[in-house]
Amino acid sequence: MKRLTLFLFLVLSTNVLAEDNEITIYELKDTIVNMPKKISNFGKNEWEKTKEFQLETWAQTKEQLVSSKNKLSGFFSDFNLN
C-alpha cells in the first residue's frame, strides 16, 4: 500500500510539474480516493471486452472446423478404395 501511495504521488507530482495549472489538495485527495474505483472499472471493462472477443473468435473457429470437416469428409468420400 505504501508503494502504491508513493507511486501515485510521484505520478501526480510529475503531472503537476508538466502542466502550468495547479492542483489543489482536494483535487489530489479526490484523485487518490477514486483511483481504486477507476482501476476496478478498467478491469471490468477489459474483462467484458475479452469475453466478447473470445465469443467471436470461438464462433469463427467453430465455423472453420465444421467447414474443414465437411471438405475433408467430401475429399475422402470421393476415393474408391476397391
C-alpha positions as CSV (number, residue, x, y, z in Angstrom):
1,M,0.0,0.0,0.0
2,K,2.9,2.3,0.8
3,R,4.4,1.6,-2.6
4,L,1.1,2.4,-4.3
5,T,0.8,5.7,-2.5
6,L,4.4,6.6,-3.3
7,F,3.9,5.7,-6.9
8,L,0.7,7.7,-7.2
9,F,2.4,10.7,-5.5
10,L,5.3,10.5,-8.0
11,V,3.0,10.2,-11.0
12,L,0.7,13.0,-9.9
13,S,3.6,15.3,-8.9
14,T,5.3,14.9,-12.2
15,N,2.0,15.6,-13.9
16,V,1.7,18.8,-12.0
17,L,5.3,19.8,-13.0
18,A,4.5,19.2,-16.6
19,E,1.4,21.4,-16.6
20,D,1.1,25.1,-15.7
21,N,-2.1,24.8,-13.8
22,E,-2.0,24.0,-10.1
23,I,-3.8,21.1,-8.4
24,T,-5.4,21.7,-5.1
25,I,-5.1,19.3,-2.2
26,Y,-8.8,18.5,-2.5
27,E,-8.4,17.5,-6.2
28,L,-5.4,15.4,-5.2
29,K,-7.4,13.7,-2.5
30,D,-10.3,13.0,-4.9
31,T,-8.0,11.6,-7.4
32,I,-6.4,9.2,-4.9
33,V,-9.7,8.2,-3.4
34,N,-11.3,7.5,-6.8
35,M,-8.3,5.6,-8.1
36,P,-9.4,2.1,-6.9
37,K,-12.8,2.7,-8.5
38,K,-11.2,3.7,-11.8
39,I,-8.9,0.7,-11.7
40,S,-11.8,-1.6,-10.9
41,N,-13.9,-0.2,-13.7
42,F,-11.0,-0.5,-16.1
43,G,-10.5,-4.2,-15.1
44,K,-14.2,-4.9,-15.5
45,N,-14.3,-3.2,-19.0
46,E,-11.3,-5.2,-20.2
47,W,-12.8,-8.4,-18.9
48,E,-16.0,-7.8,-20.8
49,K,-14.0,-6.9,-24.0
50,T,-12.1,-10.1,-23.6
51,K,-15.2,-12.2,-23.2
52,E,-16.8,-10.7,-26.3
53,F,-13.6,-11.2,-28.3
54,Q,-13.4,-14.8,-27.2
55,L,-17.0,-15.5,-28.1
56,E,-16.5,-14.0,-31.6
57,T,-13.3,-16.0,-32.2
58,W,-14.7,-19.2,-30.8
59,A,-17.7,-18.9,-33.1
60,Q,-15.4,-18.3,-36.1
61,T,-13.2,-21.3,-35.1
62,K,-16.3,-23.5,-34.8
63,E,-17.4,-22.4,-38.3
64,Q,-13.9,-23.1,-39.7
65,L,-13.8,-26.5,-38.0
66,V,-17.2,-27.6,-39.5
67,S,-16.2,-26.3,-42.9
68,S,-12.8,-28.2,-42.8
69,K,-14.6,-31.3,-41.6
70,N,-17.0,-31.2,-44.5
71,K,-14.3,-30.6,-47.0
72,L,-12.2,-33.4,-45.7
73,S,-15.1,-35.9,-45.5
74,G,-16.1,-34.9,-49.0
75,F,-12.5,-35.4,-50.2
76,F,-12.2,-38.9,-48.7
77,S,-15.6,-40.0,-49.8
78,D,-14.5,-39.4,-53.4
79,F,-11.8,-42.1,-53.2
80,N,-12.7,-45.5,-54.4
81,L,-10.5,-47.9,-52.5
82,N,-11.9,-51.1,-54.1
